Amino acid sequence: MPHNPQPLTTDLLLHAYASGYFPMADSADDPGYFWVYPELRGVIPLDRFHLPRSLAKAVRGGGFRVHVDRDFPAVITACAEPSGDPLSQRRNTWINAVIRDAYIELHRQGFAHSVECYDAEDRLVGGLYGVRLKGAFFGESMFSRATDASKIALVHLVARLRTGGFALLDTQFLTPHLARFGTEEIPRGDYLRRLGAALTIAPDFHHLPVDADAATVLAALPERTARG
């Protein structure tokens, strides 16, 4: 893809997200980036999030300690690592140094967040990160070094967005991994309408404590979701 000549500033990023665009790079070594504007967009309806019974059991089991924004740079760095799993969607990375640095600056300014899972030895073993703009959260990437770690981070994110009053959880694309949580694929026009509505509200990302426990998280999910 042709490189965009503009520096990837935080102002440019926020304007792009508000308009339905997001950046990617061809590889970790790519010196530039390009804009993506999908005709079909993946979204997780926050009122219809599906929690598989086995995952509900894992959340309830408390095998990980989950935190928010404890180490954003470590999360995006881990997300940029190619996956060794042959079944993974991420055999290579679209996160290069330009993108990593821009999102770390977004985080410093309060517009990007990470949800992180730590094991009993306090090692970061999974998580995700994304961009928050008004009532929309744009999920960017996730990683897992332990079974269910990234999925549990997603459950905590959904609970946080629901309790905080968010209107849109954008996953960018629909993948088999995301489909199991109720992710839908919608046309660009429909997405832009939902995005426009989300940008008119000002929810509270920090309504839940940064280390909310499993009971609080599960209680925040839709009543009809499977809780095992």
TIDOTOR-628617 format. One record per residue: residue in three letters; x, y, z of N, C-alpha, C in turn. Coordinates in Angstrom, 1 decimal, always signed. Example, Ala and Ser with C-alpha at 12.3 -4.5 7.8 and 13.67 -1.06 7.14 Angstrom:
// TIDOTOR-628617
<"ALA", <+13.2, -5.7, +7.8>, <+12.3, -4.5, +7.8>, <+13.2, -3.3, +7.8>>,
<"SER", <+12.8, -2.2, +7.1>, <+13.7, -1.1, +7.1>, <+12.9, +0.0, +7.9>>,
***
This chain:
// TIDOTOR-628617
<"MET", <+0.8, -1.2, +0.0>, <+0.0, +0.0, +0.0>, <+0.9, +1.3, +0.0>>,
<"PRO", <+0.4, +2.3, -0.7>, <+1.2, +3.6, -0.7>, <+1.3, +4.2, +0.7>>,
<"HIS", <+2.4, +4.8, +1.1>, <+2.6, +5.4, +2.4>, <+1.8, +6.7, +2.4>>,
<"ASN", <+1.3, +7.1, +3.5>, <+0.7, +8.4, +3.7>, <+1.9, +9.4, +4.1>>,
<"PRO", <+1.9, +10.5, +3.4>, <+3.1, +11.4, +3.7>, <+2.9, +12.2, +5.0>>,
<"GLN", <+1.7, +12.3, +5.6>, <+1.5, +13.1, +6.8>, <+2.1, +12.4, +8.0>>,
<"PRO", <+2.8, +13.1, +8.9>, <+3.1, +12.5, +10.2>, <+1.9, +12.0, +10.9>>,
<"LEU", <+2.0, +10.9, +11.6>, <+0.9, +10.3, +12.3>, <+0.7, +11.0, +13.7>>,
<"THR", <+0.2, +12.2, +13.7>, <+0.0, +12.9, +15.0>, <-1.3, +12.4, +15.7>>,
<"THR", <-1.4, +12.8, +17.0>, <-2.6, +12.4, +17.7>, <-3.8, +13.2, +17.2>>,
<"ASP", <-3.6, +14.4, +16.8>, <-4.8, +15.2, +16.3>, <-5.3, +14.5, +15.0>>,
<"LEU", <-4.3, +14.1, +14.1>, <-4.7, +13.4, +12.9>, <-5.4, +12.1, +13.2>>,
<"LEU", <-4.9, +11.3, +14.2>, <-5.5, +10.1, +14.5>, <-7.0, +10.3, +15.0>>,
<"LEU", <-7.2, +11.2, +15.9>, <-8.5, +11.4, +16.5>, <-9.5, +11.9, +15.4>>,
<"HIS", <-9.0, +12.7, +14.5>, <-9.9, +13.2, +13.4>, <-10.2, +12.0, +12.5>>,
<"ALA", <-9.2, +11.1, +12.2>, <-9.5, +9.9, +11.4>, <-10.5, +9.0, +12.0>>,
<"TYR", <-10.4, +8.7, +13.3>, <-11.3, +7.8, +14.0>, <-12.7, +8.4, +14.0>>,
<"ALA", <-12.8, +9.7, +14.2>, <-14.1, +10.3, +14.1>, <-14.8, +10.3, +12.8>>,
<"SER", <-14.0, +10.0, +11.7>, <-14.5, +10.0, +10.4>, <-14.6, +8.6, +9.8>>,
<"GLY", <-14.2, +7.6, +10.6>, <-14.4, +6.2, +10.2>, <-13.1, +5.5, +9.7>>,
<"TYR", <-12.0, +6.2, +9.8>, <-10.7, +5.6, +9.3>, <-9.8, +5.1, +10.4>>,
<"PHE", <-8.9, +4.2, +10.1>, <-7.9, +3.9, +11.1>, <-6.6, +3.5, +10.3>>,
<"PRO", <-5.4, +3.6, +10.9>, <-4.2, +3.4, +10.2>, <-3.7, +1.9, +10.4>>,
<"MET", <-2.9, +1.5, +9.4>, <-2.2, +0.2, +9.4>, <-0.9, +0.4, +8.7>>,
<"ALA", <+0.0, -0.6, +9.0>, <+1.3, -0.6, +8.2>, <+1.4, -2.0, +7.6>>,
<"ASP", <+2.2, -2.1, +6.6>, <+2.3, -3.4, +5.9>, <+3.1, -4.5, +6.7>>,
<"SER", <+4.0, -4.0, +7.6>, <+4.7, -4.9, +8.4>, <+5.4, -4.1, +9.5>>,
<"ALA", <+6.1, -4.8, +10.5>, <+6.8, -4.1, +11.5>, <+7.9, -3.2, +11.0>>,
<"ASP", <+8.5, -3.6, +9.9>, <+9.6, -2.8, +9.3>, <+9.1, -1.7, +8.4>>,
<"ASP", <+7.9, -1.6, +8.1>, <+7.3, -0.6, +7.2>, <+7.6, +0.8, +7.8>>,
<"PRO", <+8.2, +1.7, +7.0>, <+8.5, +3.0, +7.6>, <+7.4, +4.0, +7.6>>,
<"GLY", <+6.2, +3.6, +7.0>, <+5.1, +4.5, +6.9>, <+3.8, +3.8, +7.4>>,
<"TYR", <+2.7, +4.3, +6.9>, <+1.4, +3.8, +7.2>, <+0.4, +4.1, +6.1>>,
<"PHE", <-0.8, +3.5, +6.2>, <-1.8, +3.8, +5.2>, <-3.2, +3.8, +6.0>>,
<"TRP", <-4.2, +4.5, +5.4>, <-5.5, +4.5, +6.0>, <-6.4, +3.4, +5.5>>,
<"VAL", <-7.2, +2.9, +6.4>, <-8.2, +1.8, +6.1>, <-9.6, +2.4, +6.3>>,
<"TYR", <-10.5, +2.2, +5.4>, <-11.8, +2.7, +5.4>, <-12.8, +1.6, +4.9>>,
<"PRO", <-13.0, +0.6, +5.8>, <-13.7, -0.7, +5.3>, <-15.1, -0.4, +4.8>>,
<"GLU", <-15.5, -1.1, +3.8>, <-16.9, -1.1, +3.4>, <-17.8, -1.8, +4.4>>,
<"LEU", <-17.3, -2.8, +5.0>, <-18.0, -3.6, +6.0>, <-17.2, -3.5, +7.3>>,
<"ARG", <-17.8, -3.2, +8.4>, <-17.2, -3.0, +9.7>, <-17.7, -3.9, +10.8>>,
<"GLY", <-16.7, -4.4, +11.6>, <-17.1, -5.3, +12.7>, <-17.4, -4.5, +13.9>>,
<"VAL", <-18.5, -4.8, +14.6>, <-18.9, -4.2, +15.8>, <-19.5, -5.2, +16.8>>,
<"ILE", <-19.2, -5.0, +18.1>, <-19.9, -5.9, +19.1>, <-21.0, -5.1, +19.7>>,
<"PRO", <-22.2, -5.5, +19.5>, <-23.4, -4.8, +20.2>, <-23.2, -4.9, +21.7>>,
<"LEU", <-23.1, -3.9, +22.4>, <-22.9, -4.0, +23.8>, <-24.1, -4.5, +24.6>>,
<"ASP", <-25.3, -4.5, +24.0>, <-26.4, -5.0, +24.6>, <-26.7, -6.5, +24.3>>,
<"ARG", <-25.8, -7.0, +23.3>, <-26.0, -8.4, +22.9>, <-24.7, -9.2, +22.9>>,
<"PHE", <-23.8, -8.7, +23.7>, <-22.5, -9.4, +23.9>, <-22.8, -10.9, +24.3>>,
<"HIS", <-22.1, -11.8, +23.7>, <-22.3, -13.2, +24.1>, <-21.1, -13.7, +24.8>>,
<"LEU", <-21.3, -14.2, +26.0>, <-20.3, -14.8, +26.8>, <-20.4, -16.3, +26.9>>,
<"PRO", <-19.5, -17.1, +26.2>, <-19.6, -18.5, +26.2>, <-19.5, -19.0, +27.7>>,
<"ARG", <-20.2, -20.1, +28.0>, <-20.2, -20.7, +29.3>, <-18.8, -21.0, +29.8>>,
<"SER", <-18.0, -21.6, +29.0>, <-16.6, -21.9, +29.4>, <-15.8, -20.7, +29.8>>,
<"LEU", <-16.0, -19.6, +29.1>, <-15.3, -18.4, +29.4>, <-15.9, -17.7, +30.6>>,
<"ALA", <-17.2, -17.8, +30.8>, <-17.8, -17.3, +32.1>, <-17.1, -18.0, +33.3>>,
<"LYS", <-16.9, -19.3, +33.1>, <-16.3, -20.1, +34.2>, <-14.9, -19.6, +34.5>>,
<"ALA", <-14.2, -19.3, +33.4>, <-12.8, -18.9, +33.5>, <-12.7, -17.5, +34.2>>,
<"VAL", <-13.6, -16.6, +33.8>, <-13.7, -15.3, +34.4>, <-14.0, -15.5, +35.9>>,
<"ARG", <-14.9, -16.3, +36.3>, <-15.3, -16.5, +37.6>, <-14.2, -17.1, +38.4>>,
<"GLY", <-13.4, -18.0, +37.8>, <-12.3, -18.7, +38.5>, <-11.2, -17.8, +39.0>>,
<"GLY", <-11.1, -16.6, +38.4>, <-10.1, -15.6, +38.9>, <-8.7, -16.1, +38.7>>,
<"GLY", <-8.3, -16.7, +37.6>, <-7.0, -17.2, +37.4>, <-6.0, -16.0, +37.0>>,
<"PHE", <-6.5, -14.9, +36.6>, <-5.7, -13.7, +36.3>, <-6.1, -12.5, +37.1>>,
<"ARG", <-5.2, -11.6, +37.4>, <-5.6, -10.3, +37.9>, <-5.7, -9.4, +36.7>>,
<"VAL", <-6.8, -8.7, +36.6>, <-7.0, -7.8, +35.4>, <-6.9, -6.4, +35.9>>,
<"HIS", <-6.1, -5.6, +35.1>, <-5.9, -4.2, +35.4>, <-6.2, -3.4, +34.1>>,
<"VAL", <-6.4, -2.1, +34.3>, <-6.6, -1.2, +33.2>, <-5.4, -0.1, +33.2>>,
<"ASP", <-4.8, +0.0, +32.1>, <-3.8, +1.1, +31.9>, <-2.6, +1.0, +32.9>>,
<"ARG", <-2.3, -0.2, +33.3>, <-1.1, -0.4, +34.2>, <+0.2, -0.3, +33.3>>,
<"ASP", <+0.2, -0.8, +32.1>, <+1.4, -0.8, +31.3>, <+1.0, -0.8, +29.8>>,
<"PHE", <+0.5, +0.3, +29.3>, <+0.0, +0.4, +27.9>, <+1.2, +0.1, +27.0>>,
<"PRO", <+2.4, +0.6, +27.1>, <+3.4, +0.3, +26.1>, <+3.7, -1.1, +26.0>>,
<"ALA", <+3.7, -1.9, +27.2>, <+4.0, -3.3, +27.1>, <+2.9, -4.0, +26.3>>,
<"VAL", <+1.7, -3.6, +26.4>, <+0.6, -4.3, +25.7>, <+0.7, -4.1, +24.2>>,
<"ILE", <+0.9, -2.8, +23.8>, <+1.0, -2.6, +22.3>, <+2.2, -3.3, +21.8>>,
<"THR", <+3.3, -3.4, +22.6>, <+4.5, -4.1, +22.1>, <+4.2, -5.6, +21.9>>,
<"ALA", <+3.5, -6.2, +22.9>, <+3.1, -7.6, +22.8>, <+2.2, -7.8, +21.6>>,
<"CYS", <+1.3, -6.9, +21.4>, <+0.4, -7.1, +20.3>, <+1.1, -7.0, +18.9>>,
<"ALA", <+2.2, -6.3, +18.9>, <+3.0, -6.2, +17.7>, <+3.9, -7.4, +17.4>>,
<"GLU", <+4.0, -8.3, +18.3>, <+4.8, -9.5, +18.1>, <+4.0, -10.5, +17.2>>,
<"PRO", <+4.7, -11.1, +16.2>, <+4.0, -12.1, +15.4>, <+3.6, -13.3, +16.3>>,
<"SER", <+2.5, -13.9, +16.0>, <+2.0, -15.1, +16.7>, <+2.7, -16.3, +16.2>>,
<"GLY", <+3.1, -17.2, +17.1>, <+3.6, -18.5, +16.7>, <+2.5, -19.5, +16.5>>,
<"ASP", <+1.3, -19.2, +16.8>, <+0.2, -20.1, +16.7>, <-0.3, -20.2, +15.2>>,
<"PRO", <-0.2, -21.4, +14.6>, <-0.6, -21.6, +13.2>, <-2.0, -21.2, +12.9>>,
<"LEU", <-2.9, -21.3, +14.0>, <-4.3, -21.0, +13.8>, <-4.6, -19.5, +14.1>>,
<"SER", <-3.6, -18.7, +14.4>, <-3.8, -17.3, +14.8>, <-4.1, -16.5, +13.5>>,
<"GLN", <-4.8, -15.4, +13.7>, <-5.1, -14.5, +12.6>, <-3.9, -13.6, +12.4>>,
<"ARG", <-2.9, -13.5, +13.4>, <-1.8, -12.6, +13.3>, <-0.5, -13.3, +13.1>>,
<"ARG", <-0.2, -13.7, +11.9>, <+1.1, -14.3, +11.6>, <+2.2, -13.2, +11.4>>,
<"ASN", <+1.8, -12.0, +11.1>, <+2.7, -10.9, +11.0>, <+2.0, -9.7, +11.7>>,
<"THR", <+2.6, -8.6, +11.8>, <+2.0, -7.5, +12.5>, <+1.8, -6.3, +11.5>>,
<"TRP", <+0.8, -5.5, +11.8>, <+0.6, -4.3, +11.1>, <+1.0, -3.1, +12.0>>,
<"ILE", <+1.6, -3.4, +13.2>, <+2.0, -2.4, +14.1>, <+3.5, -2.1, +14.0>>,
<"ASN", <+3.8, -1.0, +13.4>, <+5.2, -0.6, +13.2>, <+5.6, +0.5, +14.3>>,
<"ALA", <+6.8, +1.0, +14.2>, <+7.3, +2.0, +15.2>, <+6.5, +3.3, +15.1>>,
<"VAL", <+6.1, +3.7, +13.9>, <+5.3, +4.9, +13.7>, <+4.0, +4.8, +14.4>>,
<"ILE", <+3.3, +3.7, +14.2>, <+2.0, +3.4, +14.9>, <+2.1, +3.3, +16.4>>,
<"ARG", <+3.1, +2.5, +16.8>, <+3.3, +2.2, +18.2>, <+3.5, +3.6, +19.0>>,
<"ASP", <+4.4, +4.4, +18.4>, <+4.7, +5.7, +19.1>, <+3.5, +6.6, +19.1>>,
<"ALA", <+2.7, +6.6, +18.1>, <+1.6, +7.5, +18.0>, <+0.5, +7.1, +19.0>>,
<"TYR", <+0.3, +5.7, +19.2>, <-0.7, +5.3, +20.1>, <-0.2, +5.4, +21.6>>,
<"ILE", <+1.0, +5.3, +21.8>, <+1.5, +5.6, +23.2>, <+1.3, +7.0, +23.5>>,
<"GLU", <+1.5, +7.9, +22.6>, <+1.2, +9.3, +22.8>, <-0.3, +9.5, +23.0>>,
<"LEU", <-1.1, +8.8, +22.3>, <-2.6, +8.9, +22.5>, <-2.9, +8.5, +23.9>>,
<"HIS", <-2.3, +7.4, +24.4>, <-2.5, +6.9, +25.7>, <-2.1, +8.0, +26.8>>,
<"ARG", <-1.0, +8.6, +26.5>, <-0.5, +9.7, +27.5>, <-1.5, +10.8, +27.5>>,
<"GLN", <-2.2, +11.1, +26.4>, <-3.2, +12.1, +26.4>, <-4.6, +11.7, +26.9>>,
<"GLY", <-4.7, +10.4, +27.2>, <-6.0, +9.9, +27.8>, <-7.0, +9.3, +26.7>>,
<"PHE", <-6.5, +9.2, +25.5>, <-7.4, +8.7, +24.4>, <-7.2, +7.2, +24.1>>,
<"ALA", <-6.3, +6.5, +24.6>, <-6.0, +5.1, +24.3>, <-5.9, +4.4, +25.7>>,
<"HIS", <-6.4, +3.2, +25.7>, <-6.4, +2.4, +26.9>, <-6.0, +1.0, +26.7>>,
<"SER", <-5.5, +0.3, +27.7>, <-5.2, -1.1, +27.7>, <-6.0, -1.8, +28.8>>,
<"VAL", <-6.3, -3.1, +28.6>, <-6.9, -4.0, +29.6>, <-5.9, -5.1, +29.6>>,
<"GLU", <-5.4, -5.4, +30.8>, <-4.3, -6.4, +30.9>, <-4.6, -7.5, +31.9>>,
<"CYS", <-4.1, -8.7, +31.6>, <-4.2, -9.8, +32.5>, <-2.8, -10.2, +33.0>>,
<"TYR", <-2.7, -10.4, +34.3>, <-1.4, -10.8, +34.9>, <-1.6, -12.1, +35.6>>,
<"ASP", <-0.6, -13.0, +35.6>, <-0.6, -14.3, +36.3>, <-0.2, -14.1, +37.7>>,
<"ALA", <-0.1, -15.3, +38.4>, <+0.2, -15.3, +39.8>, <+1.6, -14.7, +40.1>>,
<"GLU", <+2.5, -14.8, +39.1>, <+3.9, -14.2, +39.3>, <+4.0, -12.8, +38.8>>,
<"ASP", <+2.8, -12.1, +38.6>, <+2.7, -10.8, +38.1>, <+3.3, -10.5, +36.7>>,
<"ARG", <+3.2, -11.6, +35.9>, <+3.7, -11.5, +34.5>, <+2.5, -11.1, +33.6>>,
<"LEU", <+2.7, -10.2, +32.7>, <+1.7, -9.8, +31.7>, <+1.5, -11.0, +30.7>>,
<"VAL", <+0.3, -11.6, +30.7>, <+0.1, -12.8, +29.9>, <-1.0, -12.6, +28.9>>,
<"GLY", <-1.6, -11.4, +28.8>, <-2.6, -11.2, +27.8>, <-3.2, -9.8, +28.0>>,
<"GLY", <-3.9, -9.4, +26.9>, <-4.5, -8.1, +27.0>, <-4.9, -7.5, +25.7>>,
<"LEU", <-5.4, -6.3, +25.7>, <-5.9, -5.7, +24.5>, <-5.7, -4.2, +24.7>>,
<"TYR", <-5.7, -3.4, +23.5>, <-5.7, -2.0, +23.6>, <-6.6, -1.4, +22.6>>,
<"GLY", <-7.0, -0.1, +22.8>, <-7.9, +0.5, +21.8>, <-7.9, +2.0, +22.1>>,
<"VAL", <-8.7, +2.7, +21.2>, <-8.8, +4.1, +21.3>, <-10.2, +4.5, +21.8>>,
<"ARG", <-10.3, +5.5, +22.7>, <-11.6, +5.9, +23.2>, <-11.8, +7.4, +22.8>>,
<"LEU", <-13.0, +7.6, +22.1>, <-13.4, +8.9, +21.7>, <-14.9, +9.1, +21.9>>,
<"LYS", <-15.2, +9.9, +22.9>, <-16.6, +10.2, +23.3>, <-17.2, +8.8, +23.6>>,
<"GLY", <-18.3, +8.5, +23.0>, <-19.0, +7.2, +23.4>, <-18.6, +6.0, +22.5>>,
<"ALA", <-17.5, +6.1, +21.8>, <-17.0, +5.0, +21.0>, <-15.7, +4.5, +21.5>>,
<"PHE", <-15.5, +3.2, +21.5>, <-14.3, +2.5, +21.8>, <-13.9, +1.7, +20.5>>,
<"PHE", <-12.7, +2.0, +20.0>, <-12.2, +1.3, +18.8>, <-11.1, +0.3, +19.2>>,
<"GLY", <-11.5, -1.0, +19.2>, <-10.6, -2.0, +19.6>, <-9.5, -2.2, +18.5>>,
<"GLU", <-8.3, -2.2, +18.9>, <-7.2, -2.2, +17.9>, <-6.5, -3.6, +17.8>>,
<"SER", <-6.1, -4.2, +18.9>, <-5.4, -5.5, +18.8>, <-5.4, -6.1, +20.2>>,
<"MET", <-5.2, -7.4, +20.2>, <-5.1, -8.2, +21.5>, <-4.1, -9.3, +21.3>>,
<"PHE", <-3.6, -9.8, +22.5>, <-2.6, -10.8, +22.5>, <-2.8, -11.7, +23.7>>,
<"SER", <-2.3, -12.9, +23.6>, <-2.5, -13.9, +24.7>, <-1.2, -14.8, +24.8>>,
<"ARG", <-0.7, -14.9, +26.0>, <+0.4, -15.8, +26.2>, <-0.1, -16.9, +27.2>>,
<"ALA", <-1.3, -16.9, +27.6>, <-1.9, -17.9, +28.4>, <-3.4, -18.1, +28.0>>,
<"THR", <-3.9, -19.3, +28.2>, <-5.2, -19.7, +27.8>, <-6.3, -18.7, +28.3>>,
<"ASP", <-7.1, -18.2, +27.4>, <-8.2, -17.3, +27.7>, <-7.8, -15.9, +28.2>>,
<"ALA", <-6.5, -15.6, +28.2>, <-6.2, -14.3, +28.8>, <-6.7, -13.1, +28.0>>,
<"SER", <-6.6, -13.1, +26.7>, <-7.1, -12.0, +25.9>, <-8.6, -12.0, +25.9>>,
<"LYS", <-9.3, -13.2, +25.9>, <-10.7, -13.2, +26.0>, <-11.2, -12.6, +27.3>>,
<"ILE", <-10.6, -12.9, +28.4>, <-11.0, -12.4, +29.7>, <-10.8, -10.8, +29.7>>,
<"ALA", <-9.7, -10.4, +29.0>, <-9.6, -8.9, +28.9>, <-10.7, -8.3, +28.1>>,
<"LEU", <-11.2, -9.0, +27.1>, <-12.3, -8.5, +26.3>, <-13.6, -8.4, +27.2>>,
<"VAL", <-13.8, -9.4, +28.0>, <-15.0, -9.5, +28.8>, <-15.0, -8.3, +29.8>>,
<"HIS", <-13.8, -8.0, +30.4>, <-13.7, -6.8, +31.3>, <-13.9, -5.5, +30.5>>,
<"LEU", <-13.4, -5.4, +29.3>, <-13.6, -4.2, +28.5>, <-15.1, -4.0, +28.3>>,
<"VAL", <-15.8, -5.0, +27.9>, <-17.3, -4.9, +27.6>, <-18.0, -4.5, +28.8>>,
<"ALA", <-17.7, -5.1, +30.0>, <-18.3, -4.7, +31.2>, <-18.1, -3.2, +31.5>>,
<"ARG", <-16.8, -2.7, +31.3>, <-16.5, -1.3, +31.5>, <-17.2, -0.4, +30.6>>,
<"LEU", <-17.4, -0.8, +29.4>, <-18.1, +0.1, +28.4>, <-19.6, +0.1, +28.7>>,
<"ARG", <-20.1, -1.0, +29.1>, <-21.5, -1.0, +29.4>, <-21.9, -0.2, +30.7>>,
<"THR", <-21.1, -0.3, +31.7>, <-21.4, +0.4, +32.9>, <-21.1, +1.9, +32.8>>,
<"GLY", <-20.1, +2.2, +31.9>, <-19.8, +3.6, +31.6>, <-20.7, +4.3, +30.7>>,
<"GLY", <-21.6, +3.6, +30.0>, <-22.6, +4.3, +29.1>, <-22.1, +4.4, +27.7>>,
<"PHE", <-21.2, +3.6, +27.2>, <-20.7, +3.7, +25.8>, <-21.8, +3.2, +24.9>>,
<"ALA", <-21.7, +3.7, +23.6>, <-22.6, +3.3, +22.6>, <-22.1, +2.4, +21.5>>,
<"LEU", <-20.8, +2.4, +21.3>, <-20.2, +1.6, +20.2>, <-18.9, +1.0, +20.6>>,
<"LEU", <-18.8, -0.3, +20.3>, <-17.5, -1.1, +20.4>, <-17.1, -1.5, +19.0>>,
<"ASP", <-16.2, -0.9, +18.4>, <-15.7, -1.2, +17.0>, <-14.6, -2.2, +17.1>>,
<"THR", <-14.7, -3.3, +16.3>, <-13.7, -4.3, +16.2>, <-12.9, -4.2, +14.9>>,
<"GLN", <-13.3, -3.3, +14.1>, <-12.7, -3.0, +12.7>, <-13.2, -4.1, +11.7>>,
<"PHE", <-12.8, -5.4, +12.0>, <-13.2, -6.5, +11.1>, <-13.9, -7.6, +11.9>>,
<"LEU", <-14.6, -8.4, +11.2>, <-15.2, -9.6, +11.7>, <-14.3, -10.8, +11.5>>,
<"THR", <-13.9, -11.5, +12.5>, <-13.1, -12.7, +12.4>, <-13.8, -13.8, +13.1>>,
<"PRO", <-13.5, -15.1, +12.8>, <-14.1, -16.2, +13.5>, <-13.9, -16.1, +15.0>>,
<"HIS", <-12.8, -15.6, +15.5>, <-12.5, -15.4, +16.9>, <-13.5, -14.5, +17.5>>,
<"LEU", <-13.8, -13.3, +16.9>, <-14.7, -12.3, +17.4>, <-16.1, -12.7, +17.2>>,
<"ALA", <-16.4, -13.5, +16.2>, <-17.8, -13.9, +16.0>, <-18.5, -14.6, +17.1>>,
<"ARG", <-17.7, -15.4, +17.9>, <-18.2, -16.1, +19.0>, <-18.8, -15.2, +20.1>>,
<"PHE", <-18.4, -14.0, +20.1>, <-18.9, -13.0, +21.1>, <-20.0, -12.2, +20.7>>,
<"GLY", <-20.6, -12.5, +19.5>, <-21.7, -11.8, +19.0>, <-21.4, -10.6, +18.1>>,
<"THR", <-20.1, -10.6, +17.6>, <-19.7, -9.5, +16.7>, <-20.5, -9.6, +15.4>>,
<"GLU", <-20.9, -8.4, +14.9>, <-21.7, -8.3, +13.7>, <-20.9, -7.5, +12.7>>,
<"GLU", <-21.2, -7.7, +11.4>, <-20.6, -7.0, +10.3>, <-21.6, -6.1, +9.7>>,
<"ILE", <-21.4, -4.8, +9.7>, <-22.4, -3.8, +9.2>, <-21.8, -3.0, +8.1>>,
<"PRO", <-22.7, -2.5, +7.2>, <-22.2, -1.6, +6.1>, <-21.6, -0.3, +6.6>>,
<"ARG", <-20.8, +0.3, +5.8>, <-20.1, +1.5, +6.2>, <-21.1, +2.6, +6.6>>,
<"GLY", <-22.2, +2.8, +5.8>, <-23.1, +3.8, +6.1>, <-23.8, +3.6, +7.5>>,
<"ASP", <-24.1, +2.4, +7.8>, <-24.7, +2.1, +9.1>, <-23.7, +2.4, +10.2>>,
<"TYR", <-22.5, +2.0, +9.9>, <-21.4, +2.2, +10.9>, <-21.2, +3.7, +11.2>>,
<"LEU", <-21.2, +4.5, +10.1>, <-21.0, +5.9, +10.3>, <-22.1, +6.6, +11.1>>,
<"ARG", <-23.3, +6.1, +10.9>, <-24.5, +6.6, +11.6>, <-24.3, +6.3, +13.1>>,
<"ARG", <-23.9, +5.0, +13.4>, <-23.7, +4.7, +14.8>, <-22.6, +5.4, +15.4>>,
<"LEU", <-21.5, +5.6, +14.6>, <-20.4, +6.4, +15.1>, <-20.8, +7.8, +15.4>>,
<"GLY", <-21.5, +8.4, +14.5>, <-22.0, +9.8, +14.7>, <-22.8, +10.0, +16.0>>,
<"ALA", <-23.7, +9.0, +16.3>, <-24.5, +9.0, +17.5>, <-23.6, +8.9, +18.7>>,
<"ALA", <-22.6, +8.0, +18.6>, <-21.7, +7.7, +19.8>, <-20.9, +9.0, +20.1>>,
<"LEU", <-20.5, +9.8, +19.1>, <-19.7, +10.9, +19.3>, <-20.5, +12.1, +19.9>>,
<"THR", <-21.8, +11.9, +20.1>, <-22.6, +13.0, +20.8>, <-22.7, +12.8, +22.3>>,
<"ILE", <-22.2, +11.7, +22.8>, <-22.3, +11.5, +24.2>, <-20.9, +11.5, +24.9>>,
<"ALA", <-20.9, +11.6, +26.2>, <-19.7, +11.6, +27.0>, <-19.7, +10.7, +28.1>>,
<"PRO", <-19.5, +9.4, +27.9>, <-19.6, +8.4, +29.0>, <-18.4, +8.4, +29.9>>,
<"ASP", <-18.4, +7.5, +30.8>, <-17.3, +7.4, +31.8>, <-16.5, +6.1, +31.7>>,
<"PHE", <-15.4, +6.1, +31.1>, <-14.6, +4.9, +31.0>, <-14.1, +4.4, +32.3>>,
<"HIS", <-14.0, +5.2, +33.3>, <-13.5, +4.8, +34.6>, <-14.6, +4.6, +35.7>>,
<"HIS", <-15.8, +4.3, +35.2>, <-16.9, +4.1, +36.1>, <-16.6, +2.9, +37.0>>,
<"LEU", <-16.0, +1.8, +36.4>, <-15.6, +0.7, +37.2>, <-14.2, +0.9, +37.7>>,
<"PRO", <-13.8, +0.4, +38.8>, <-12.4, +0.5, +39.3>, <-11.5, -0.2, +38.3>>,
<"VAL", <-10.2, +0.2, +38.3>, <-9.3, -0.3, +37.3>, <-9.0, -1.8, +37.6>>,
<"ASP", <-9.3, -2.3, +38.8>, <-9.1, -3.7, +39.1>, <-10.4, -4.4, +39.5>>,
<"ALA", <-11.5, -4.1, +38.8>, <-12.8, -4.6, +39.1>, <-12.8, -6.2, +39.2>>,
<"ASP", <-13.4, -6.7, +40.2>, <-13.4, -8.2, +40.4>, <-14.4, -8.9, +39.5>>,
<"ALA", <-14.3, -10.2, +39.4>, <-15.1, -11.0, +38.5>, <-16.6, -10.8, +38.7>>,
<"ALA", <-17.0, -10.8, +40.0>, <-18.4, -10.7, +40.2>, <-19.0, -9.4, +39.7>>,
<"THR", <-18.2, -8.3, +39.9>, <-18.7, -7.0, +39.4>, <-18.7, -7.0, +37.8>>,
<"VAL", <-17.8, -7.6, +37.2>, <-17.7, -7.7, +35.8>, <-18.9, -8.5, +35.2>>,
<"LEU", <-19.1, -9.7, +35.7>, <-20.2, -10.5, +35.2>, <-21.5, -9.9, +35.4>>,
<"ALA", <-21.7, -9.2, +36.6>, <-23.0, -8.5, +36.8>, <-23.3, -7.4, +35.8>>,
<"ALA", <-22.2, -6.9, +35.2>, <-22.4, -5.7, +34.3>, <-22.7, -6.2, +32.8>>,
<"LEU", <-22.7, -7.5, +32.6>, <-23.0, -8.0, +31.2>, <-24.4, -8.1, +31.0>>,
<"PRO", <-24.9, -8.2, +29.7>, <-26.3, -8.4, +29.4>, <-26.9, -9.6, +30.2>>,
<"GLU", <-28.1, -9.4, +30.7>, <-28.8, -10.5, +31.5>, <-28.9, -11.8, +30.8>>,
<"ARG", <-29.1, -11.8, +29.5>, <-29.3, -13.0, +28.8>, <-28.0, -13.7, +28.3>>,
<"THR", <-26.9, -13.1, +28.6>, <-25.7, -13.7, +28.2>, <-25.4, -15.0, +29.0>>,
<"ALA", <-24.8, -15.9, +28.4>, <-24.5, -17.2, +29.1>, <-23.4, -17.0, +30.2>>,
<"ARG", <-23.8, -17.4, +31.4>, <-22.9, -17.2, +32.5>, <-22.4, -18.5, +33.1>>,
<"GLY", <-22.8, -19.6, +32.5>, <-22.4, -20.9, +33.1>, <-23.0, -21.1, +34.4>>,
***
